[in-house]
């Protein structure tokens, strides 16, 4: 996290860019960053060398993706893209970071009923909170852990992102694949030709996945489109009731500041994903993040999650692998799928699993609407849970928003529940100024 930096500098022609910033796969080097722009028509960028310029494939094809992997320097990097000046702040390796994570967000019932859309005003309130939080120059990342707006066609994502400020979009983003992102109904058995299978998602929220390192792929052609969902539909469309994608498109691992992140899709097979988990652990052993967060969607098997691929199960299995066992209690996880927010798992060492799935949908728990603020600055790794509204706490939106607008999330943690507060182990050679 950095203090006192300028925000996005806008100049030149056109509307603000539909920008996506993603940390590169950790094995490519800490300073590597994927810069992407989404457009609704082909564009030429004479001032920025996008190495991938393609219409979306198979799904959400009204969009075009422009993407490139670049080297940035720790600190403030000013890029000229389409005549606009974009500032991307790369935290120094082993410096503290700050970010927001939520899961299962909804604001529309177009495809799936969003029970609390009106009660919690999830559209306007989510946007206003993000825009206020990321006006703070110390913020670094935003992550959604699946069921991303319950959006079959991409129109809901566009409606939402059109309202986000450039200061949100210039931060690092990490979006996870969930069951409703593959089959909008929520499980494979009701899959149809109209479904997304994560194909639109992986292009609309581009990451730098393991797929970019595999045969016939590279940093320019960084996604695997070998599964054409319509060419492989099968008799009576039976294959629409399967995962028409590959797990390597969603397997990401990297370090941002002093925190490691490992994201994956539970719709992939464990045996297919295991070698990449092992690679990720080897990277974390070498790069030494103070804490690693395993990020996935499903908290339990079923509804599209393959055997052993629910997030708590994956953590357990990882710690059995020789390559990963060294992480021990440094390996935490966050998931969604269940539409509740609470500390999901703990042991003698403290809490290590966190459920953040209540962001508009209903479940067996009380009605909740909130988000997690991760802060690894000042020698600690903290998770603060902000409950914006709930049955038990009432509507706290105005109070939290006013505080965040005035002081930033880090200045408002008295309004949050602290789920995690542990020392951040930083190499002795690193001095952090916060």
RABELUR-V108861 format. One record per helix or strand. SS is the DSSP state (helix for helix, strand for strand). FROM is the first residue (numbers start at 1). TO is the last residue. If there is no record, write none. Layout:
SS;FROM;TO
SS;FROM;TO
//
This chain:
strand;18;23
helix;26;28
strand;32;39
strand;52;55
strand;64;71
strand;75;81
strand;84;90
strand;98;102
strand;105;105
helix;122;133
strand;141;144
helix;155;161
helix;166;169
strand;172;175
helix;179;182
helix;188;190
helix;199;204
helix;210;213
helix;235;241
helix;247;249
strand;252;256
strand;259;263
helix;270;287
strand;291;295
strand;302;302
strand;305;305
helix;311;318
helix;325;330
strand;331;335
strand;341;347
strand;350;356
strand;359;360
strand;368;375
strand;380;390
strand;394;395
helix;397;407
helix;409;411
helix;413;415
strand;417;423
//
